[in-house]
Amino acid sequence: MKSYKAILFDLDDTLLNRDQAVDQMFSIIYEECYENVPPLVENKMLQRFKEHDLKGYGNGDKEQVLKPFFDEFPRKFPLQNNNDIQVFWDYHFPRCFSINQNTIDTINNIKKQVKVGIITNGSTQRQKAKINNTNLNQWFETIIISEGVGFSKPDKRIFELALNKLNVQPEDTLFVGDHIEKDISGCQNAGINGVWLNPHKVENNTEIKPYAEVDSFDRLLSYIQ
């Protein structure tokens, strides 16, 4: 197996479990705005909240994400922060993320042998908050956020920027991500081998062929050992 000098990672749904964070965000909104909702209705609200979030994934204007949800399920109480949806989201959502011990252990083992970095799309404020709140900033040698550099995955320039910062060549680098188009196709455009993290074993119905596919984070160790 080829010996690599660096591994780059996506953030959401790769290093951090965004699905769990969305569940936690729903709980915060539910406690803030509703009470005495029948369990069946609450379950429906959660599913609809996830649907609205998925439609707005990558959309920085969270009022467009939550307003349709509030229209469907009128609030009994207003949000904090003068009922400003964006302020409420920006404050609470980054704090909904956590990182599991298995991921920390795997990163520590990888870091002993190769350089590591993060490339993530999104708002600088929100992505930095996620990274700082989970202490990920202490493990990575470079962290690139799309808003701060002016281009985003799958644009090959954001991958090339990370290569320059780590002083490594594309052929000596792996990129790990969960999104087949933004992550895998994007890194391939820059000449980097892409490892598709696919824990739910989603069928790949695209023409994009990852270099490798893993269903658990710790399986990445086999690519450096």
Buried (B, 14 or more C-beta within 10 A) or exposed (E): EEEBBBBBBBBBBBBBBBEEBBBBBBEBBBEBBBEEBEEEEEEBBBEBBBEBBEEBEEEBEBBBBBEBBBEEBEEEEEBEBEEBBBBBBBBBBBBBBEBEEEBBEBBEBBBEBBBBBBBBBBBEEBBBBBBEBBEBEEBBEBBBBBBEBEEBBBBBBBBBBBBEBBEBEBEBBBBBBBBBEBBBBBBBBBBBBBBBBBEEEEEEEEEBEBBBBBEEBEBBEEBBE
